[in-house]
Amino acid sequence: MSSFTATPQVLGGLLGNMKAREALIEREHNEVKARRAARADRRMEEEWSKGLVKDNVVEGGGEDYIDDDLLPPGVSMAELRAAWEEAEESSRADRGTFGIEQPRTYDFKNLQQATEGVVQQVNVPDTFAQGVRCFEGGDLTSAVSCFESVLHVDDTHTAAWRYLGRTHQELDADTDAIVCLEHCVHHDPYDLDSLLKLGVSYVNELDEERMTRSIKAWVAGNGKYGDIPPRTLEGGSVVDMLNSALSIDPSDAEVLEALGVVYNSQRRYEEAVECLEKATRLRPGNYGVWNKLGATLANGGESERALECYGKAIDIKPKYPRAWLNMAISYSNLREYDDASRCYLQTLALNEGAVQCWSYLRLSLTCAERWGLMEAATKRDLKAFEGVFDFVREKGGG
């Protein structure tokens, strides 16, 4: 495990602006694509109506009749009607599957600006770019404030919802992450990255029904998996869907990650580890996958191996509160209570909102018989632990 050192943010501003522009371009592209698809559907329905129904309907036998000569070769009217009904049913299912429902209300509790007059003066592109820079640099509290400021002005800013959801995930706040990602998918039902991350958060919250719907939508919306049989997408399990996708592209790290998370939730730890290890080989720089692999190993009773994975995640992104918390728990499981206390303190230094860590810290101090530090833990006095444990606080941190 590396020491906690900040890496140079070379060209950080340029990178942030580029990411912001890419996100906005992606959002505009998706909106245009959706409008074109809707227009195409309307034109198809209009042409079908004019070409097959108008002036060619004969009343008889209690139902409409359409001249078979107007149908495509080898297709009967019954088949066409069945296909039309199936398409309508699929459309209704997609609207539900892709999250087009009213998302839950998000609590803007971290918003810095107090009055609406001040918030309305926010420069959305600049504030969003600043939020991306904070997120990439590990200043997650500031990132939350930036993205909330953007969304308080423009609550349809899909990329801001996505980044805010990712930030809350890294802060180990899955409930807030879910609400944000639900808003993102509500505004852009085909945001694949958010659908997958939403599925992962649902797993963490043990919400199997929504997890299934979200990952199903992610597979169905991914163009390269268009050959997966409809029966698998509609009636198959999430594992069936993901394995079908993996048979098409065995090197898709995202599929491996999602499958590993699902296996983990089903306590199929060996299969989960196999999937996540493959994902880390494909994307060794993905700190989130290293963290998931560590959590899976820990759940399977392999805390020592888990520590190695958390260490790699922290090597990649030192300011990653979720990995520090997981590391603390593994140290506790190994009865290495001083190391566990150090990691709980590091988590709190990065995320003051992780108040549950104070209870965990008191338990570790008790097990280590560090009675002289109990009062500071009870008072939540982080400064009192400086010089006792090796952790790093942000300048001006509480």
C-alpha positions as CSV (number, residue, x, y, z in Angstrom):
1,M,0.0,0.0,0.0
2,S,1.3,3.4,-0.9
3,S,1.6,6.3,1.4
4,F,-1.0,9.0,1.0
5,T,0.5,11.4,-1.4
6,A,-1.2,13.7,-3.8
7,T,-0.2,13.3,-7.5
8,P,0.4,16.4,-9.6
9,Q,-2.6,17.6,-11.5
10,V,-0.9,18.3,-14.8
11,L,-3.1,20.1,-17.2
12,G,-6.0,19.5,-14.8
13,G,-8.0,22.5,-16.0
14,L,-7.7,21.5,-19.7
15,L,-8.7,17.9,-18.9
16,G,-11.7,19.1,-17.0
17,N,-12.9,21.3,-19.8
18,M,-12.4,18.6,-22.3
19,K,-14.4,16.2,-20.2
20,A,-17.2,18.8,-19.8
21,R,-17.4,19.4,-23.5
22,E,-17.4,15.7,-24.2
23,A,-20.3,15.2,-21.8
24,L,-22.3,18.0,-23.3
25,I,-21.7,16.7,-26.8
26,E,-22.7,13.2,-25.8
27,R,-25.9,14.6,-24.2
28,E,-26.8,16.6,-27.3
29,H,-26.1,13.5,-29.5
30,N,-28.4,11.3,-27.4
31,E,-31.2,13.9,-27.6
32,V,-30.9,14.2,-31.3
33,K,-30.9,10.4,-31.7
34,A,-34.0,10.1,-29.5
35,R,-35.8,12.7,-31.5
36,R,-34.9,11.1,-34.8
37,A,-36.1,7.7,-33.6
38,A,-39.4,9.2,-32.4
39,R,-39.9,10.9,-35.8
40,A,-39.0,7.6,-37.6
41,D,-41.6,5.7,-35.5
42,R,-44.3,8.3,-36.3
43,R,-43.5,8.2,-40.0
44,M,-43.6,4.4,-40.1
45,E,-47.0,4.4,-38.3
46,E,-48.4,7.1,-40.7
47,E,-47.1,5.4,-43.8
48,W,-48.5,2.0,-42.6
49,S,-51.8,3.6,-41.9
50,K,-52.1,5.4,-45.2
51,G,-50.7,2.6,-47.3
52,L,-52.4,-0.4,-45.8
53,V,-55.6,0.9,-44.2
54,K,-56.9,4.0,-46.1
55,D,-59.2,3.0,-49.0
56,N,-58.3,-0.7,-48.5
57,V,-60.4,-1.7,-45.5
58,V,-63.4,-3.9,-46.1
59,E,-65.8,-4.6,-43.4
60,G,-66.5,-8.3,-43.0
61,G,-66.6,-11.0,-40.4
62,G,-66.7,-8.4,-37.6
63,E,-63.1,-7.2,-38.1
64,D,-61.1,-5.1,-40.5
65,Y,-59.6,-6.7,-43.6
66,I,-56.5,-5.6,-45.5
67,D,-55.7,-6.7,-49.0
68,D,-53.0,-9.4,-48.8
69,D,-51.4,-8.0,-51.9
70,L,-50.3,-5.0,-49.9
71,L,-48.4,-7.1,-47.4
72,P,-44.7,-8.1,-47.8
73,P,-44.1,-11.4,-49.6
74,G,-44.6,-14.4,-47.3
75,V,-46.2,-12.4,-44.5
76,S,-49.8,-13.0,-43.5
77,M,-52.0,-10.3,-41.9
78,A,-52.1,-12.4,-38.7
79,E,-48.3,-12.3,-38.5
80,L,-48.2,-8.6,-39.2
81,R,-50.8,-7.9,-36.5
82,A,-48.9,-10.1,-34.1
83,A,-45.6,-8.3,-34.9
84,W,-47.2,-4.9,-34.5
85,E,-48.7,-5.9,-31.1
86,E,-45.3,-7.3,-30.0
87,A,-43.6,-4.1,-31.0
88,E,-46.1,-2.0,-29.0
89,E,-45.6,-4.3,-26.0
90,S,-41.8,-4.0,-26.4
91,S,-42.1,-0.3,-26.5
92,R,-44.1,-0.2,-23.3
93,A,-41.6,-2.5,-21.7
94,D,-38.7,-0.3,-22.8
95,R,-40.3,2.8,-21.4
96,G,-40.4,1.1,-18.0
97,T,-37.1,-0.8,-18.4
98,F,-35.1,2.3,-19.3
99,G,-36.2,4.2,-16.2
100,I,-38.7,6.6,-17.7
101,E,-40.5,7.1,-14.5
102,Q,-40.6,9.9,-11.9
103,P,-37.3,9.7,-9.9
104,R,-37.2,10.3,-6.2
105,T,-36.5,13.8,-4.9
106,Y,-32.8,14.6,-4.3
107,D,-31.9,16.5,-1.1
108,F,-29.4,19.3,-2.0
109,K,-28.0,19.3,1.5
110,N,-24.4,20.1,0.4
111,L,-25.3,23.2,-1.7
112,Q,-23.0,26.0,-0.6
113,Q,-25.1,28.9,-2.0
114,A,-27.8,29.8,0.4
115,T,-30.2,31.9,-1.7
116,E,-31.8,31.4,-5.1
117,G,-30.5,34.7,-6.2
118,V,-26.9,33.6,-5.7
119,V,-27.4,30.2,-7.2
120,Q,-28.9,31.7,-10.4
121,Q,-25.5,33.4,-11.0
122,V,-23.7,30.1,-11.4
123,N,-21.9,29.7,-14.7
124,V,-23.0,26.2,-15.5
125,P,-20.2,25.1,-17.9
126,D,-17.4,26.5,-15.7
127,T,-18.9,25.1,-12.5
128,F,-19.5,21.7,-14.1
129,A,-15.9,21.6,-15.3
130,Q,-14.6,22.6,-11.9
131,G,-16.7,19.7,-10.4
132,V,-15.1,17.3,-12.8
133,R,-11.6,18.5,-11.8
134,C,-12.5,18.1,-8.1
135,F,-13.9,14.6,-8.7
136,E,-10.8,13.5,-10.7
137,G,-8.5,15.0,-8.1
138,G,-10.3,13.3,-5.2
139,D,-11.8,16.5,-3.6
140,L,-15.2,14.8,-3.5
141,T,-16.9,17.2,-1.0
142,S,-16.1,20.2,-3.4
143,A,-17.3,18.1,-6.3
144,V,-20.6,17.5,-4.7
145,S,-21.1,21.2,-4.1
146,C,-20.2,22.0,-7.7
147,F,-22.5,19.5,-9.3
148,E,-25.3,20.4,-6.9
149,S,-24.9,24.1,-7.9
150,V,-25.2,23.2,-11.5
151,L,-28.3,21.1,-10.9
152,H,-30.0,23.7,-8.8
153,V,-29.9,25.9,-11.9
154,D,-30.5,23.2,-14.5
155,D,-32.0,20.0,-13.2
156,T,-31.9,18.5,-16.7
157,H,-28.1,18.5,-16.9
158,T,-27.6,14.8,-17.4
159,A,-23.8,14.8,-17.1
160,A,-24.0,16.6,-13.7
161,W,-26.5,14.0,-12.4
162,R,-24.2,11.2,-13.6
163,Y,-21.1,12.7,-12.0
164,L,-22.9,13.5,-8.8
165,G,-24.1,9.9,-8.6
166,R,-20.5,8.7,-9.2
167,T,-19.2,11.0,-6.5
168,H,-21.8,9.7,-3.9
169,Q,-20.8,6.2,-4.8
170,E,-17.2,6.9,-4.0
171,L,-18.3,8.5,-0.7
172,D,-20.1,5.3,0.2
173,A,-23.4,7.0,0.0
174,D,-25.4,4.6,-2.2
175,T,-28.8,6.0,-1.3
176,D,-27.9,9.5,-2.6
177,A,-26.0,7.9,-5.6
178,I,-29.2,6.0,-6.6
179,V,-31.4,9.1,-6.6
180,C,-28.9,11.0,-8.7
181,L,-28.4,8.2,-11.3
182,E,-32.2,7.7,-11.4
183,H,-32.5,11.4,-12.4
184,C,-29.8,10.9,-15.0
185,V,-31.6,7.9,-16.6
186,H,-34.9,9.7,-16.4
187,H,-33.5,12.5,-18.6
188,D,-31.5,10.1,-20.8
189,P,-32.9,6.6,-20.7
190,Y,-30.0,5.3,-22.9
191,D,-27.1,6.6,-20.7
192,L,-25.4,3.2,-20.5
193,D,-22.7,4.2,-18.0
194,S,-25.4,5.4,-15.5
195,L,-27.6,2.3,-16.0
196,L,-24.7,0.0,-15.1
197,K,-23.6,2.1,-12.1
198,L,-27.2,2.3,-11.0
199,G,-27.4,-1.5,-11.2
200,V,-24.3,-1.8,-9.0
201,S,-25.8,0.6,-6.4
202,Y,-29.1,-1.3,-6.3
203,V,-27.0,-4.5,-5.6
204,N,-25.4,-2.7,-2.6
205,E,-28.8,-1.7,-1.4
206,L,-30.2,-5.3,-1.9
207,D,-32.8,-4.0,-4.3
208,E,-32.9,-7.0,-6.7
209,E,-35.9,-5.9,-8.7
210,R,-34.5,-2.6,-9.7
211,M,-31.0,-4.1,-10.1
212,T,-32.5,-6.6,-12.6
213,R,-34.3,-3.9,-14.5
214,S,-31.3,-1.5,-14.7
215,I,-28.8,-4.1,-15.9
216,K,-31.3,-5.5,-18.3
217,A,-31.7,-2.0,-19.7
218,W,-28.0,-1.7,-20.0
219,V,-27.6,-4.9,-22.0
220,A,-30.7,-4.2,-24.2
221,G,-29.4,-0.6,-24.9
222,N,-25.9,-1.7,-25.9
223,G,-25.8,-2.0,-29.6
224,K,-23.2,-4.8,-29.8
225,Y,-25.5,-7.1,-27.9
226,G,-28.4,-6.8,-30.3
227,D,-28.2,-10.5,-31.2
228,I,-29.1,-11.7,-27.7
229,P,-32.4,-13.5,-28.0
230,P,-35.5,-11.5,-26.8
231,R,-36.5,-14.4,-24.6
232,T,-33.3,-14.1,-22.7
233,L,-33.7,-10.3,-22.2
234,E,-37.4,-10.6,-21.3
235,G,-37.5,-13.8,-19.3
236,G,-34.0,-14.7,-18.4
237,S,-32.1,-13.9,-15.2
238,V,-29.5,-11.1,-15.0
239,V,-26.8,-13.8,-14.9
240,D,-28.2,-15.3,-18.2
241,M,-28.3,-11.9,-19.8
242,L,-24.7,-11.0,-18.8
243,N,-23.4,-14.4,-19.8
244,S,-25.0,-14.1,-23.2
245,A,-23.3,-10.7,-23.6
246,L,-20.0,-12.2,-22.5
247,S,-20.3,-15.0,-25.1
248,I,-20.5,-12.2,-27.7
249,D,-17.6,-10.2,-26.3
250,P,-15.5,-12.1,-23.7
251,S,-13.2,-9.1,-23.3
252,D,-15.9,-6.6,-22.2
253,A,-14.6,-5.5,-18.8
254,E,-17.9,-3.8,-18.0
255,V,-19.9,-7.0,-18.5
256,L,-17.3,-8.9,-16.3
257,E,-17.6,-6.2,-13.6
258,A,-21.4,-6.3,-13.6
259,L,-21.4,-10.1,-13.6
260,G,-18.9,-10.1,-10.7
261,V,-21.1,-7.8,-8.7
262,V,-24.2,-10.0,-9.3
263,Y,-22.3,-13.2,-8.3
264,N,-21.1,-11.4,-5.2
265,S,-24.7,-10.5,-4.2
266,Q,-25.6,-14.2,-4.7
267,R,-22.6,-15.2,-2.5
268,R,-21.1,-17.0,-5.4
269,Y,-17.7,-15.6,-4.5
270,E,-15.4,-17.9,-6.5
271,E,-17.2,-17.0,-9.7
272,A,-17.4,-13.3,-8.7
273,V,-13.6,-13.2,-8.1
274,E,-12.9,-14.9,-11.4
275,C,-15.0,-12.3,-13.3
276,L,-13.5,-9.3,-11.4
277,E,-9.9,-10.6,-11.8
278,K,-10.4,-10.8,-15.5
279,A,-11.8,-7.2,-15.4
280,T,-8.7,-5.9,-13.6
281,R,-6.4,-7.5,-16.2
282,L,-8.4,-5.8,-18.9
283,R,-8.5,-2.5,-17.1
284,P,-5.7,-2.4,-14.5
285,G,-6.1,1.3,-14.0
286,N,-9.8,1.1,-12.9
287,Y,-9.7,1.7,-9.2
288,G,-13.4,0.9,-8.8
289,V,-13.0,-2.7,-10.1
290,W,-10.0,-3.2,-7.7
291,N,-12.2,-2.1,-4.8
292,K,-15.0,-4.4,-5.9
293,L,-12.6,-7.3,-6.2
294,G,-11.3,-6.6,-2.7
295,A,-14.8,-6.5,-1.3
296,T,-15.7,-9.8,-2.9
297,L,-12.6,-11.4,-1.5
298,A,-13.4,-10.0,2.0
299,N,-16.9,-11.3,1.7
300,G,-15.5,-14.7,0.9
301,G,-13.3,-14.7,4.0
302,E,-10.0,-13.7,2.3
303,S,-9.3,-10.4,4.1
304,E,-5.5,-10.5,3.4
305,R,-6.0,-10.8,-0.3
306,A,-8.6,-8.1,-0.1
307,L,-6.1,-5.7,1.5
308,E,-3.9,-6.0,-1.6
309,C,-6.7,-5.1,-3.9
310,Y,-7.8,-2.1,-1.7
311,G,-4.1,-1.0,-1.7
312,K,-4.0,-1.1,-5.5
313,A,-7.2,1.0,-5.7
314,I,-5.7,3.5,-3.4
315,D,-2.5,3.6,-5.3
316,I,-4.5,4.6,-8.4
317,K,-6.7,7.1,-6.5
318,P,-5.4,8.0,-3.0
319,K,-8.4,10.1,-2.1
320,Y,-10.9,7.2,-2.4
321,P,-12.9,7.1,0.9
322,R,-14.8,3.9,0.0
323,A,-11.6,1.9,-0.4
324,W,-10.1,3.3,2.8
325,L,-13.3,2.2,4.7
326,N,-13.2,-1.2,3.2
327,M,-9.5,-1.5,4.1
328,A,-10.3,-0.6,7.7
329,I,-13.0,-3.3,7.9
330,S,-10.5,-5.9,6.6
331,Y,-7.9,-4.9,9.1
332,S,-10.6,-5.2,11.8
333,N,-11.4,-8.7,10.6
334,L,-7.7,-9.6,10.9
335,R,-7.7,-8.1,14.4
336,E,-5.1,-5.5,13.4
337,Y,-6.8,-2.7,15.2
338,D,-4.3,0.0,15.0
339,D,-4.2,-0.3,11.2
340,A,-8.0,-0.4,11.2
341,S,-8.1,2.8,13.3
342,R,-5.7,4.6,11.0
343,C,-7.9,3.7,8.0
344,Y,-11.1,4.8,9.7
345,L,-9.4,8.1,10.5
346,Q,-8.3,8.5,6.9
347,T,-11.8,7.8,5.7
348,L,-13.1,10.6,8.0
349,A,-10.4,13.0,6.9
350,L,-11.6,12.5,3.3
351,N,-15.3,12.3,4.0
352,E,-16.6,14.0,7.2
353,G,-20.0,12.8,6.3
354,A,-19.0,9.2,7.0
355,V,-20.2,9.5,10.7
356,Q,-20.6,5.8,11.0
357,C,-16.8,5.5,11.1
358,W,-16.7,7.1,14.5
359,S,-18.6,4.1,16.0
360,Y,-16.3,1.7,14.1
361,L,-13.3,3.6,15.4
362,R,-14.4,3.4,19.0
363,L,-14.8,-0.3,18.6
364,S,-11.3,-0.7,17.2
365,L,-9.9,1.5,20.0
366,T,-11.7,-0.6,22.6
367,C,-10.3,-3.9,21.1
368,A,-6.8,-2.3,21.1
369,E,-7.3,-1.1,24.7
370,R,-6.5,2.5,23.6
371,W,-8.6,3.9,26.5
372,G,-6.9,7.3,26.4
373,L,-8.3,8.0,22.9
374,M,-11.9,7.1,23.6
375,E,-12.9,10.6,24.7
376,A,-11.6,12.1,21.5
377,A,-13.5,9.5,19.5
378,T,-16.6,10.3,21.4
379,K,-16.2,14.0,20.8
380,R,-15.4,13.3,17.1
381,D,-12.2,15.3,17.4
382,L,-10.1,14.3,14.4
383,K,-7.3,16.7,15.3
384,A,-6.7,14.8,18.5
385,F,-5.5,11.8,16.6
386,E,-2.8,13.6,14.6
387,G,0.6,12.3,15.6
388,V,-0.9,9.2,17.1
389,F,-1.9,7.6,13.8
390,D,-0.5,8.1,10.3
391,F,-3.2,9.7,8.2
392,V,-3.5,12.8,6.1
393,R,-6.0,15.6,6.6
394,E,-6.8,18.2,4.0
395,K,-5.6,21.7,4.7
396,G,-8.2,23.4,6.8
397,G,-10.0,20.2,7.4
398,G,-12.1,19.8,10.5
